């Protein structure tokens, strides 16, 4: 099971935190600090797989991808396959690149709702539900279309919208 997904800047600022088991907010900060310290101390060119027992408890591992100024981190237990998790990180990044035309830290900061939507289309309750970037994009675009349609309809005064619906 996936326990958490994090996107952390290279300065240690959390840009996305999604925990799939209950943790209080102080614990979140402690976990982010632990993950950041672990990743920032790792030299370039080493494996993207890390034992995270000391941070999250026994049997926990994390896989990460370091791109530009961001660490994309998936924390999971021993029931998940490491290579499948690395592929899932790749799908996540690839989908974000499709959403934002080459994702950067500012895209994540200013579009966190879309980031959560992408993640929710991929993972539900710590279980992977979709691994196709194309299918995820279709769902995200459909959600955006429905949100836009809903917000446009709510801007029209009721009396006017009633006239058009007759």
N, C-alpha and C positions, 0 to 999 in steps of 0.2 A: 504494500500500500504506500502511496505517496503521502508523506507527512507534511511537507511544506514546499512552496515554490517562492523563491526570492529573486528579486532583481536589485542588486546593490551597486552603487557607483564605486569607482575606484578610490573615492574619498571616504567610503564607508557609510554613505547616506542610503538608507533603504528607499527604493523607488517603487517596489511592489512587495508586499508581504501577504501570502495566502497560506494559512495554516489549516490543515484538515483534521486536526484534533485540538481540543480546547487547550489554550494557553492564555494566562493573563497577560496584560500589556507589559508589565515589568519583565516577565519571562521572554516576551518577544524581543525586547531590546537586548537582553542578555544573549539570546540565541544569535541575533544579527551580529552583535559584537564578536561573538565566538567564531562565527562563520567568516566574517570579514578578516579577522586576525589570522585565521588558518589560511585563507586563500591569498591574502596579500603577502604572506611570508613564503609562498611557494614560488620556486624559480620557474622561468619560462621553459617550455619543452618537456615538462613532466606530465604524467598521466592526469587526466581530468576526473579520475575517480578517487575519492577520499573516504577513509573510515571516519565516521563522525560519532563514535561511541562516547567520547569525552564531552561532546556538546549536547547530543540528543538522547543518549542512552544506548544500551547494548543492542547490537545488530543493526545499527543505523549507518547508512552510507549516504554520501552525496556525490552528485555529478554536476559539473559546471562547465560553462563555456565563457571565456573571457573575450569580449568583443569591444573594441574601442575603449570607452570609459565605463563599461558595465560588466558585471558578473551576472550571468543567468544561472541560477542554482536550483536544482531539484533535490530534495531530501526524501529518502525512501528507506523502507525496511528490507529485510533479506528475502521477502517474497517476490520482489521485483528483480528483473534482469537488468544488470548494469548497462549493457549495450542498448537495450530497448529504451532505457531512460536517457541515454546520450542521444539517441535518435529522437526522442520526444523533445528534448531541449532544442535540437536542430529544427524540428517542425515548428516549435513555438517561435523561434527566431525568424525562420523563413516566413511564417504567417505574418509576423509583425512587420517584416520588410515589405511584404505585399500590401499591408494596410497603410504604411507610412512612406513607401518609396525609399527605402533604406533607413531603417529605424535609428534614431539617436536618442540620447538622454532627454532632450527637450520634448520629443514626441511622447515619451513615457510620462513626463511630468505633467504636460498639458492635456493628455488624452488618456488619463488613467482609467476612465470608464470603458473605453474601447479595449484597453489592455486586459481588464477583468473579463470583458465579454469573450475575448479570444480564449483566455484561460478557462473560463467556464464551459466553453464549447469543447474543450479538450479533456478536462478532468472534472469529474463529479464526485464529491465526497471522498476524494483520494484515489479514485479508480479512473483509469484511462478509458474514455468513451469514444474518442475520435483521434485518428492519427493522420488523416489526410488534410493537408494544408488547403487544398482546393475546396473540400467540403466545409471546412471551418470558415473559409472566406465567404462561401455562399450563405452560411448561417449568419455571419456577422453583417453582411450586406443586407440580408433580409431584416434583421433586427433594426439596423440603422434606417432602412426604408420605413418600417412600421413606426419607429419613434418619430421620424420626420412627419409622417402622415398624421400621427396622433397630435403632435405639437401644432401642426398647421390647422387641423380641424379645431383645436381648442382655442385658437386665436380668433376665430370667426365668432362674432356675437351670436347667441342662440337664436335670436329672431331672424337673423340673416340666414343661418344654416337651415332653419326650419323652412324658409321660403324655397331654398334650393332643393330640399329633399322631397317636396310635394310633386 
